[in-house]
Amino acid sequence: MTNSRTTFGITPLLIFSVFLLMGAYFVFAAVQGDYGIFRRVQVEAEIETLRAELDTLEAQVAEMRNKTRRLSDNYLDLDLLDVQARLTLGLMRSDEILLR
């Protein structure tokens, strides 16, 4: 009588363990790695913050360009010139009263 019993041994267990560990590594890298999901969310949040800052800076640049144009030789806004002289030089007109 021949006993035909199937034994698996340790080789399939080692192969399965190696593939399981490789799969776990790649899943971890896809989630936590430099190009993973968490890093992508972090980069997108940073992009939103920087875009908001860019919008603020563009508005400030537009305001400064407008003031520069209004104070240029080609176009002089007397009201703006008066305000700038008051702020910068501390001037006031003779018909005004200063309250402290």
Residue, then its C-alpha position, 0 to 999 in steps of 0.5 A: m500500500t502506498n500512502s499518498r498523503t499531500t504535504f505542503g511543506i514550508t516553501p509555499l508558506l514562505i512564498f505566500s509570506v513574501f507576497l503578503l509583505m510586498g503587498a503590505y509594503f506597496v499599500f503602505a507606500a501608496v497611502q503614506g509615501d512621498y506620492g501617497i494619498f495623504r501627501r496629495v491631500q496635504v499638497e492640495a491644501e497647501i495649493e489652496t492656501l497659496r492661491a488665496e495668498l496670491d489673490t490677496l497679493e494680486a489685489q494689493v498690486a492692483e491697488m498700488r498700480n491704481k495709486t501709482r497711475r493716479l499720482s503719475d505725470n499724465y494723470l494727477d488726482l488732487d484728492l489722492l495727492d492731498v491724502q498722501a501729503r497729509l499722511t506722509l508729511g503731516l500737513m493740514r490746511s489752514d482752515e482745519i482744526l486739529l483735535r488731540 
